[in-house]
Amino acid sequence: MHNALIEYADLISLLTAVGTFIAIVAGVVELVKARREHVKAKEQEFNSSYLTISDAYHRLLELSVAYPHLGIFPWQEEPADLSADDLNRRDIFYEMMISIFERAYLERHKTPEITEHFWPGWETFLRRQIEKPSFRKYWGIFDGEGAFGAYDARFEAFARGLDRSR
């Protein structure tokens, strides 16, 4: 009977060891699975953020091809004599551009890729755009509160800060 108890105890120890091993392996598998899902979710978040901004910017570029004389980009000259229709078009393009900048600003910390690789370019672009007199006049936040107040207050404060630092 004493041997039977020892064998029974050995069996319990063996089963406990096997169960513990299985639990550890299952835990590691779950951790790896959770990490993969986290990485995939972050990748999807990056793709969603980046593609939304990229698509809007490409749409603006496509539209601007039809109206290059409006000079909406920082690398283009300010036109001196635009018709009333062209002034309205330019304002619409500026509205689209500000919306893109705002979205990039709000999305900039969602992933390290955006923060490190994309946002610095957008910030430089906005800095250069702020130098355009027609853009400054349209947006209006540099000399007052702006015409509409339709943008995120943090974004407007950021843009004002860029303006003060130039």
C-alpha positions as CSV (number, residue, x, y, z in Angstrom):
1,M,0.0,0.0,0.0
2,H,2.9,2.3,0.8
3,N,4.2,1.7,-2.8
4,A,0.8,2.5,-4.2
5,L,0.7,5.8,-2.4
6,I,4.2,6.7,-3.7
7,E,3.1,5.7,-7.2
8,Y,0.0,7.8,-6.8
9,A,2.0,10.8,-5.5
10,D,4.4,10.4,-8.4
11,L,1.5,10.3,-10.9
12,I,0.0,13.4,-9.3
13,S,3.4,15.2,-9.5
14,L,3.9,14.1,-13.1
15,L,0.4,15.3,-14.0
16,T,0.9,18.6,-12.2
17,A,4.2,19.1,-14.1
18,V,2.6,18.3,-17.4
19,G,-0.4,20.5,-16.7
20,T,1.9,23.4,-15.7
21,F,4.0,22.9,-18.8
22,I,0.8,23.0,-21.0
23,A,-0.4,26.1,-19.2
24,I,2.9,27.9,-19.8
25,V,2.9,26.9,-23.5
26,A,-0.7,28.0,-23.9
27,G,0.1,31.3,-22.1
28,V,3.0,31.9,-24.4
29,V,0.9,31.1,-27.5
30,E,-1.7,33.5,-26.3
31,L,0.8,36.3,-25.7
32,V,2.3,35.8,-29.2
33,K,-1.2,35.8,-30.6
34,A,-2.1,39.0,-28.7
35,R,1.1,40.7,-29.8
36,R,0.4,39.8,-33.5
37,E,-3.1,41.1,-33.2
38,H,-1.8,44.3,-31.6
39,V,0.8,44.8,-34.4
40,K,-1.9,44.1,-37.0
41,A,-4.3,46.6,-35.4
42,K,-1.5,49.3,-35.3
43,E,-0.7,48.6,-38.9
44,Q,-4.4,49.0,-39.9
45,E,-4.6,52.2,-37.8
46,F,-1.5,53.6,-39.6
47,N,-2.9,52.5,-43.0
48,S,-6.2,54.1,-42.3
49,S,-4.8,57.3,-41.1
50,Y,-2.2,57.6,-43.8
51,L,-4.4,56.6,-46.6
52,T,-7.1,59.1,-45.6
53,I,-4.6,62.0,-45.5
54,S,-2.9,60.8,-48.7
55,D,-6.1,60.3,-50.6
56,A,-7.3,63.8,-49.7
57,Y,-4.0,65.3,-50.7
58,H,-3.9,63.5,-54.0
59,R,-7.4,64.7,-54.7
60,L,-6.3,68.3,-54.0
61,L,-3.3,67.8,-56.4
62,E,-5.6,66.4,-59.1
63,L,-7.9,69.4,-58.8
64,S,-5.1,71.9,-58.8
65,V,-3.8,70.5,-62.1
66,A,-6.9,72.1,-63.7
67,Y,-6.1,75.5,-62.0
68,P,-2.3,75.9,-61.8
69,H,-2.7,79.6,-62.2
70,L,-4.2,79.9,-58.7
71,G,-0.8,79.4,-57.1
72,I,-2.1,77.5,-54.0
73,F,1.1,75.7,-53.1
74,P,4.1,77.2,-51.3
75,W,6.4,76.5,-54.3
76,Q,4.1,78.5,-56.6
77,E,4.1,82.2,-57.2
78,E,1.2,84.3,-55.8
79,P,-1.0,85.4,-58.7
80,A,-1.7,89.2,-58.9
81,D,-4.9,89.3,-60.8
82,L,-7.4,86.6,-60.2
83,S,-11.0,86.8,-61.3
84,A,-13.8,86.6,-58.6
85,D,-14.4,82.9,-59.7
86,D,-10.7,82.1,-59.3
87,L,-10.5,83.8,-55.9
88,N,-13.5,81.6,-54.8
89,R,-11.7,78.5,-56.2
90,R,-8.5,79.3,-54.4
91,D,-10.4,79.8,-51.2
92,I,-12.0,76.3,-51.6
93,F,-8.6,74.8,-52.3
94,Y,-7.2,76.5,-49.2
95,E,-10.1,75.1,-47.2
96,M,-9.3,71.6,-48.5
97,M,-5.7,72.1,-47.7
98,I,-6.3,73.3,-44.1
99,S,-8.6,70.3,-43.6
100,I,-5.8,68.0,-44.7
101,F,-3.3,69.8,-42.4
102,E,-5.7,69.5,-39.5
103,R,-6.3,65.8,-40.1
104,A,-2.5,65.2,-40.3
105,Y,-2.1,67.2,-37.1
106,L,-4.7,65.2,-35.3
107,E,-3.4,61.9,-36.6
108,R,0.3,62.6,-36.0
109,H,0.6,60.6,-32.8
110,K,-1.4,57.6,-33.7
111,T,1.6,55.5,-34.8
112,P,5.4,56.0,-34.5
113,E,5.6,55.8,-38.3
114,I,3.4,58.9,-38.8
115,T,5.1,60.8,-35.9
116,E,8.7,60.1,-37.1
117,H,8.3,59.8,-40.9
118,F,5.3,61.7,-42.2
119,W,4.5,64.5,-39.7
120,P,7.8,66.4,-40.0
121,G,7.1,66.8,-43.8
122,W,3.6,68.0,-43.2
123,E,4.8,70.5,-40.5
124,T,7.3,71.9,-42.9
125,F,4.7,72.1,-45.6
126,L,2.3,74.0,-43.3
127,R,5.1,76.3,-42.1
128,R,5.8,77.2,-45.8
129,Q,2.1,77.6,-46.6
130,I,1.7,80.0,-43.7
131,E,4.2,82.3,-45.5
132,K,1.8,82.8,-48.4
133,P,-0.1,86.1,-47.9
134,S,-3.3,84.8,-49.7
135,F,-3.3,81.7,-47.4
136,R,-2.8,83.8,-44.3
137,K,-5.6,86.1,-45.4
138,Y,-8.0,83.3,-46.2
139,W,-7.4,81.4,-42.9
140,G,-7.5,84.6,-40.8
141,I,-6.3,83.0,-37.6
142,F,-3.0,84.9,-37.6
143,D,-4.4,88.3,-37.1
144,G,-7.5,87.4,-35.1
145,E,-9.8,84.4,-34.4
146,G,-10.5,83.4,-38.0
147,A,-13.6,83.5,-40.0
148,F,-15.3,80.3,-39.0
149,G,-13.7,78.8,-35.9
150,A,-14.3,75.4,-37.6
151,Y,-11.0,73.9,-36.8
152,D,-9.7,72.1,-33.8
153,A,-8.5,74.7,-31.3
154,R,-5.3,72.8,-30.6
155,F,-4.5,72.7,-34.3
156,E,-5.1,76.5,-34.7
157,A,-2.9,77.1,-31.6
158,F,-0.2,75.0,-33.2
159,A,-0.4,76.9,-36.5
160,R,-0.2,80.2,-34.7
161,G,2.9,78.9,-32.9
162,L,4.4,78.1,-36.2
163,D,3.7,81.6,-37.4
164,R,5.3,83.2,-34.4
165,S,8.4,81.0,-34.8
166,R,9.1,82.2,-38.3
